[in-house]
Amino acid sequence: MIHKRIIYLSSLLFFSHHADAQENTITRGQLVKDISYLKNVIERTPVSPFNKIPKNTFTNQLQKTKLELIKKKNISVFDMYLALQPLIAKLEDGHMELDCTEQFSKLNYFVFPFLFDTSDNNLSIKNIKQVYKGLISKEIVGKKIISINGFSTEKILDIFNTYTSGETKYRRLYMSNDYLNIYYNFLFNDTSNLEVNFQDGTSLKIALLKKMDARKLINEINENDKNKNLKTHIDRKYNYKIVDSKYALLTFNSFFDIKEFRVFLKQMFSEIKAKHIQNLIIDIRSNGGGNSLLGGELLSYFINKPFYQFNKAVLRYSEISKQDFLRSTENTDEQKLEYMNKKNGSTEIKDLSQELVSPKNKEEQYLGKVYLLTSPYTFSSATDFTNAFKYYKVGEIIGEETGGILISPGDVVTTYFPNSKLELSITTSKYYSVGAEEGDNRGVIPDHNIKADKALDYAIGLVK
């Protein structure tokens, strides 16, 4: 059994003025070795890394980037990240990216105060981060932005599209919210004074908090919060609640821990069936994927015949993928030996249509109506689950097109540059979701196309 899983510029811009960054420098010789390592890993590990740009174009741009970096007197790991991540993003593989989070977390950076809504190629305030809620009026939520610190909306969206990995621009813009602290400190002038101008003629000016100050403030907020020990659903992989006699809500944020999930689902369906709940809303708007076995487990409560989630998978063998396979506790010694005997660079097609998932017995099956909520953050195995949900006509999908696509890179390994220690996530396989045909490079389209943040209200309206 194999299953999908994840580990969850138009011009060069270099970061060098942050005082703490000087501790993260490397020599020119180390830089050359790291870039050579990157080139070899990308050429030898993914199934088809150069679908979006030709190999020679990528190689030439990588060489130019190396020459630009070598000109610098002091080369930091952040210089490398800012120069190399845009090239990786051009490959348009949502699972492949360079990560400087570990090094960045050691800096006392400015904390960006809110998240964005990037739909329709506009930029507006989606919500305010907790640490700033007492400092910024909630009236700005929903306002459209025309500039931030002199950067126009168009320029900001271009930065997001340039630096964030993803199969589509739609996905890249949405996912950029995960990197706003990095982008602000690296690319938005690294200033303590934030100025935002809105389309309605108003503006916001605020002094930003440094990481250490924000951490102290969060601790104070938690100390004053009587419910600080209570976890909400966004802090957990999955939970459910029976809202009233009409419907139950399953919030499913992560495809991890199949053993725990099986126990969880058995308990949930037992209770909602006992209480004769005829409508189930499943919320995967914040689900970035994981182990696709969890999707199959959930679908087995709705589909009354053996089924499969994937047509096929294409695997590519490499030294990196072999070392990752050896470390996995899910693989038997026999499987490991077979995998290690594969020739590096070779590919293999696995027919997954024969790996059938058995449905739950008649007494366990859920026969009520099912609604699935999606967003651009619905990615990887969560997209495959959504596609199977639609393919087998389980219920109605409400929200926005998924961020993942029907034919996409699958298994991910993590490796590190030998000198800078930057983390690189890279794929070793490609998966074809059930019903997918060559060229299917879009996400799953909902039955009801509703803004993601309004999808739950819309579903409740259908139920009631």
C-alpha positions as a printed Julia matrix, in Angstrom:
464×3 Matrix{Float64}:
   0.0    0.0     0.0
   1.32   3.42   -0.88
  -0.48   6.57   -0.01
  -0.1   10.26   -0.54
   1.44  12.17    2.33
   3.11  15.53    3.0
   5.51  16.86    5.67
   2.89  19.73    7.07
  11.28  37.71   -8.87
  11.21  39.41  -11.41
  14.42  40.78   -9.87
  16.67  39.58   -7.05
  16.1   41.12   -3.62
  18.63  40.41   -0.93
  18.26  40.67    2.82
  21.36  41.92    4.6
  20.53  44.8     6.93
  19.12  42.83    9.86
  21.83  42.85   12.54
  21.1   39.34   13.77
  21.37  37.97   10.23
  25.14  38.31   10.24
  25.38  35.21   12.41
  23.92  33.18    9.54
  26.63  33.75    6.94
  28.42  31.29    4.68
  31.49  31.48    2.43
  31.43  31.69   -1.36
  32.74  28.13   -1.55
  29.96  26.88    0.71
  27.41  28.76   -1.4
  28.64  27.09   -4.6
  28.37  23.65   -2.99
  24.86  24.33   -1.68
  23.6   25.51   -5.08
  25.17  22.49   -6.76
  23.37  20.3    -4.21
  20.06  22.03   -4.99
  20.53  21.54   -8.73
  21.29  17.83   -8.35
  18.38  17.2    -5.97
  15.84  18.91   -8.23
  17.11  17.1   -11.33
  17.21  13.66   -9.71
  14.34  13.48   -7.23
  10.92  14.68   -8.55
   9.06  12.75  -11.25
   8.85  15.66  -13.71
  10.27  18.87  -12.22
  10.44  20.84  -15.45
   6.85  20.72  -16.68
   6.34  24.45  -16.24
   9.73  25.81  -17.29
  12.38  24.07  -19.44
  15.33  22.52  -17.68
  17.86  24.72  -19.49
  15.91  27.86  -18.49
  15.95  26.79  -14.86
  19.65  25.9   -15.01
  20.58  29.22  -16.63
  18.62  31.22  -14.07
  20.2   29.22  -11.25
  23.65  30.02  -12.62
  22.84  33.75  -12.86
  21.54  33.7    -9.3
  24.73  32.04   -8.08
  26.88  34.68   -9.8
  24.8   37.5    -8.25
  25.17  36.0    -4.79
  28.93  35.48   -5.16
  29.34  39.24   -5.71
  28.18  39.91   -2.15
  30.82  40.53    0.5
  28.82  38.7     3.16
  26.36  35.98    2.1
  23.63  35.13    4.59
  21.24  32.19    4.54
  18.46  34.75    4.03
  20.19  36.04    0.9
  20.11  32.47   -0.37
  16.45  32.0     0.53
  15.37  35.23   -1.18
  17.38  34.42   -4.29
  16.54  30.71   -4.64
  12.93  30.33   -3.46
  11.54  32.32   -6.47
  13.25  29.84   -8.81
  11.76  26.9    -6.92
   8.33  28.56   -6.96
   8.56  28.81  -10.76
   8.47  25.01  -10.92
   4.86  25.32   -9.66
   5.05  22.31   -7.37
   3.05  23.15   -4.26
   4.94  20.61   -2.15
   8.42  21.83   -3.14
   9.87  24.82   -1.32
  12.86  26.26    0.45
  12.29  27.03    4.13
  14.27  29.47    6.29
  11.82  29.32    9.2
  14.3   27.79   11.65
  16.88  30.52   11.04
  14.25  33.27   10.88
  12.71  32.25   14.21
  15.97  33.16   15.95
  15.63  36.8    14.88
  13.72  39.41   16.87
  11.6   40.27   13.83
   8.6   42.58   13.42
   5.29  40.75   13.77
   2.89  41.52   10.93
  -0.54  42.39   12.37
  -3.15  40.78   10.12
  -4.01  38.22    7.44
  -5.17  38.99    3.91
  -8.02  38.04    1.63
  -6.4   37.79   -1.81
  -9.44  36.76   -3.84
 -10.17  38.4    -7.2
  -6.59  39.76   -7.36
  -7.42  42.29   -4.65
  -5.97  42.7    -1.19
  -8.19  43.22    1.83
  -8.0   42.62    5.58
  -9.24  39.14    6.47
  -8.67  39.3    10.21
  -6.41  40.8    12.88
  -3.9   38.68   14.77
  -4.69  38.15   18.44
  -1.73  40.13   19.76
  -2.92  43.26   17.9
  -6.65  43.04   18.62
  -6.44  45.56   21.44
  -4.33  47.9    19.32
  -6.19  47.93   15.98
  -9.87  48.68   15.4
 -11.83  45.7    14.07
 -13.53  48.11   11.67
 -10.65  47.64    9.22
 -11.64  43.98    8.63
 -12.95  43.65    5.08
 -11.42  46.91    3.84
  -9.64  46.84    0.48
  -6.0   47.94    0.48
  -4.32  50.14   -2.12
  -0.83  50.28   -0.57
   1.33  49.15    2.36
   4.43  51.21    3.21
   4.38  52.59   -0.31
   4.05  49.16   -1.96
   0.98  48.99   -4.2
  -1.46  46.11   -4.03
  -0.19  44.92   -7.41
   3.41  44.87   -6.18
   2.48  43.0    -2.99
   0.51  40.37   -4.91
   3.47  40.02   -7.28
   5.77  39.34   -4.3
   3.34  36.74   -2.98
   3.07  35.06   -6.38
   6.85  35.11   -6.76
   7.87  33.66   -3.42
   5.11  31.25   -2.41
   5.13  27.73   -3.82
   1.93  26.37   -5.37
   0.51  24.73   -8.47
  -1.59  27.78   -9.36
  -1.5   31.54   -8.74
  -4.81  31.11   -6.91
  -3.13  28.76   -4.42
   0.08  30.81   -4.13
  -1.72  34.03   -3.23
  -3.91  32.31   -0.64
  -1.0   30.48    1.0
   1.1   33.64    1.32
  -0.63  34.35    4.64
   1.61  31.67    6.13
   4.74  33.71    5.35
   3.74  37.32    6.1
   6.25  37.83    8.9
   9.07  36.7     6.62
   7.87  38.75    3.66
   7.37  41.91    5.7
  10.78  41.77    7.37
  12.6   40.83    4.16
  10.77  42.77    1.47
   8.66  45.58    2.93
  11.46  47.88    4.13
  11.82  46.14    7.5
  10.43  49.18    9.35
   8.7   49.44   12.72
   6.12  51.88   11.32
   3.37  50.26    9.29
   1.2   52.46    7.07
  -1.75  50.97    5.21
  -3.88  53.01    2.8
  -7.4   51.79    2.02
  -9.59  52.17   -1.03
 -12.19  54.17    0.93
  -9.65  56.95    1.57
  -8.85  55.99    5.18
  -5.5   54.78    6.45
  -3.94  52.87    9.33
  -0.67  53.84   10.99
   0.74  51.65   13.76
   4.07  50.85   15.38
   4.71  47.14   14.99
   5.64  44.84   17.83
   8.89  42.91   17.84
   8.67  39.16   18.33
   9.87  39.23   21.95
   7.41  41.99   22.9
   4.56  40.22   21.12
   5.36  37.0    22.96
   5.2   38.76   26.32
   1.87  40.35   25.4
   0.41  36.99   24.3
   1.46  35.48   27.62
  -0.33  38.28   29.45
  -3.46  37.75   27.36
  -3.4   34.04   28.16
  -2.94  34.7    31.85
  -6.06  36.85   31.83
  -8.06  34.37   29.78
 -10.18  32.22   32.08
 -10.64  29.71   29.27
  -6.97  29.51   28.34
  -6.9   25.75   28.9
  -9.8   25.08   26.56
  -8.86  24.17   23.02
 -11.0   25.28   20.13
 -11.4   23.2    17.01
  -8.7   25.16   15.16
  -6.13  23.85   17.66
  -6.97  20.21   16.95
  -6.66  17.79   14.07
 -10.37  16.97   14.16
 -13.42  17.18   16.37
 -17.19  17.16   16.04
 -20.18  18.65   17.75
 -23.9   18.04   17.47
 -25.22  21.57   17.08
 -28.9   20.77   17.37
 -31.32  18.1    16.27
 -30.8   19.05   12.63
 -27.07  18.72   12.01
 -23.61  17.81   13.28
 -20.39  19.6    12.36
 -17.14  17.67   11.78
 -14.13  20.01   11.72
 -11.32  18.13    9.98
  -8.07  20.11    9.92
  -5.37  17.53    9.31
  -4.94  14.11    7.7
  -2.7   12.71   10.44
  -2.83   9.73   12.86
  -4.95   7.09   11.15
  -5.3    4.92   14.31
  -6.66   7.79   16.38
  -8.92   8.86   13.51
 -10.53   5.43   13.21
 -11.48   5.47   16.9
 -12.69   9.07   16.61
 -14.94   8.34   13.6
 -16.44   5.23   15.17
 -17.43   7.24   18.23
 -18.75  10.16   16.19
 -20.94   8.15   13.83
 -22.23   6.0    16.66
 -23.44   9.1    18.5
 -24.94  11.0    15.57
 -26.76   7.87   14.38
 -28.07   7.19   17.88
 -29.42  10.74   18.03
 -30.87  10.47   14.49
 -28.9   13.44   13.11
 -29.83  13.59    9.43
 -27.32  16.2     8.24
 -23.54  16.21    8.56
 -21.34  19.18    7.62
 -17.64  18.37    7.12
 -15.31  21.38    7.27
 -11.93  20.91    5.55
 -11.37  24.57    4.69
  -8.18  24.63    6.79
  -6.95  21.16    5.85
  -3.54  21.13    4.16
  -3.42  17.36    3.7
  -1.41  14.47    5.15
  -2.08  10.74    5.0
  -4.73   9.93    2.4
  -5.72   6.81    4.34
  -7.75   9.08    6.61
  -9.79  10.25    3.62
 -10.52   6.67    2.68
 -11.56   5.86    6.24
 -14.07   8.72    6.31
 -15.43   7.94    2.85
 -16.04   4.32    3.9
 -18.93   5.54    6.07
 -20.71   7.01    3.02
 -19.86   4.78    0.04
 -21.59   1.38    0.08
 -19.24  -0.51   -2.26
 -15.44  -0.98   -2.52
 -13.79   2.16   -3.89
 -10.44   3.81   -4.54
  -9.16   7.4    -4.34
  -6.4    7.28   -6.97
  -6.11   5.96  -10.51
  -2.35   5.61  -10.36
   0.91   6.99   -9.0
   4.25   7.56  -10.72
   7.24   7.03   -8.41
  10.83   8.1    -9.02
  13.65   6.43   -7.12
  16.63   8.39   -5.84
  19.13   8.25   -3.03
  17.13  10.83   -1.07
  13.84   8.95   -1.48
  15.53   5.7    -0.47
  16.93   7.15    2.74
  13.49   8.55    3.58
  11.86   5.18    2.88
  14.37   3.45    5.16
  13.59   5.83    8.04
   9.83   5.26    7.82
   8.39   3.06   10.54
   5.4    2.26    8.31
   7.48   0.11    5.92
   8.41  -3.53    6.54
  11.96  -4.83    6.18
  10.89  -6.66    3.03
   9.47  -3.49    1.5
  12.61  -1.56    2.41
  14.85  -4.16    0.76
  12.74  -4.11   -2.41
  12.8   -0.29   -2.52
  16.57  -0.07   -2.0
  17.15  -2.4    -4.96
  15.47   0.04   -7.36
  17.79   1.87   -9.73
  18.33   5.53   -8.91
  16.67   7.74  -11.52
  14.22   5.04  -12.6
  10.47   5.56  -12.49
   7.62   3.15  -11.87
   3.88   3.39  -12.44
   1.7    1.95   -9.68
  -1.9    1.03  -10.54
  -3.84   2.21   -7.5
  -7.29   1.43   -8.88
  -6.92  -2.08   -7.45
  -6.15  -0.85   -3.93
  -9.77  -0.88   -2.86
 -11.14   0.48    0.39
 -13.91  -1.61    1.88
 -17.1    0.17    2.97
 -18.33   0.0     6.54
 -21.07  -2.54    7.18
 -24.69  -1.53    6.73
 -25.25  -0.8    10.42
 -22.31   1.64   10.51
 -23.03   3.48    7.24
 -24.28   7.06    7.49
 -27.35   7.6     5.3
 -28.08  11.26    6.0
 -27.17  14.26    3.83
 -23.53  15.32    3.77
 -22.08  18.75    2.97
 -18.35  19.4     2.46
 -16.78  22.86    2.97
 -13.64  23.72    0.96
 -11.24  26.61    0.39
  -7.98  27.37   -1.44
  -6.21  26.03    1.66
  -7.74  22.59    1.01
  -4.63  20.91   -0.35
  -2.87  17.64   -1.16
  -4.69  14.65    0.4
  -7.56  16.95    1.39
  -8.03  17.75   -2.31
  -7.95  14.05   -3.19
 -10.6   13.41   -0.56
 -12.73  16.24   -1.99
 -12.36  14.84   -5.49
 -13.42  11.34   -4.38
 -16.33  12.88   -2.42
 -17.5   14.5    -5.67
 -16.67  11.54   -7.94
 -18.71   9.1    -5.84
 -21.54  11.63   -5.36
 -21.38  11.51   -1.56
 -22.96  14.92   -1.07
 -22.72  18.61   -1.93
 -19.52  20.67   -1.89
 -19.71  24.28   -0.71
 -16.97  26.91   -0.78
 -14.11  27.7    -3.13
 -12.03  25.65   -5.55
  -9.46  23.54   -3.71
  -5.87  24.73   -3.63
  -4.59  21.29   -4.65
  -5.13  19.89   -8.15
  -6.22  16.5    -9.5
  -2.8   15.48  -10.83
  -0.2   16.59   -8.35
   3.09  15.74   -6.68
   2.61  13.41   -3.76
   5.15  11.98   -1.35
   7.5   14.57    0.11
  10.97  14.19    1.59
  12.87  16.8     3.52
  16.56  17.45    2.97
  18.99  20.15    4.08
  21.65  22.12    2.24
  25.03  20.84    3.47
  26.38  24.26    4.55
  23.6   26.81    5.05
  21.3   24.1     6.5
  18.32  25.6     4.7
  15.47  23.08    4.59
  14.23  21.88    1.21
  10.97  19.97    0.79
  10.92  18.0    -2.45
   8.57  15.48   -4.02
   9.31  11.93   -5.14
   6.03  10.94   -6.82
   3.01  12.13   -8.78
  -0.57  11.06   -8.04
  -3.62  10.91  -10.3
  -6.87  11.28   -8.36
  -9.78   9.0    -9.24
 -11.32  10.1   -12.54
  -8.44  12.44  -13.36
  -7.3   12.71  -16.97
  -4.01  13.99  -18.4
  -3.95  17.75  -18.22
  -6.28  18.07  -15.22
  -4.44  20.94  -13.56
  -7.33  22.49  -11.69
  -8.67  21.95   -8.22
 -12.05  20.46   -7.36
 -14.89  22.83   -8.27
 -17.61  23.12   -5.59
 -21.29  22.53   -6.31
 -22.0   25.86   -4.57
 -19.33  28.47   -5.32
 -19.31  30.51   -2.09
 -16.54  32.54   -0.44
 -14.82  30.17    1.97
 -15.52  32.28    5.05
 -19.25  32.22    4.22
 -19.45  28.51    3.38
 -20.52  27.29    6.82
 -23.35  29.83    7.07
 -24.49  28.79    3.59
 -24.43  25.09    4.53
 -26.42  25.76    7.71
 -28.94  27.63    5.58
 -29.36  24.58    3.34
 -29.81  22.34    6.36
 -32.39  24.55    8.05
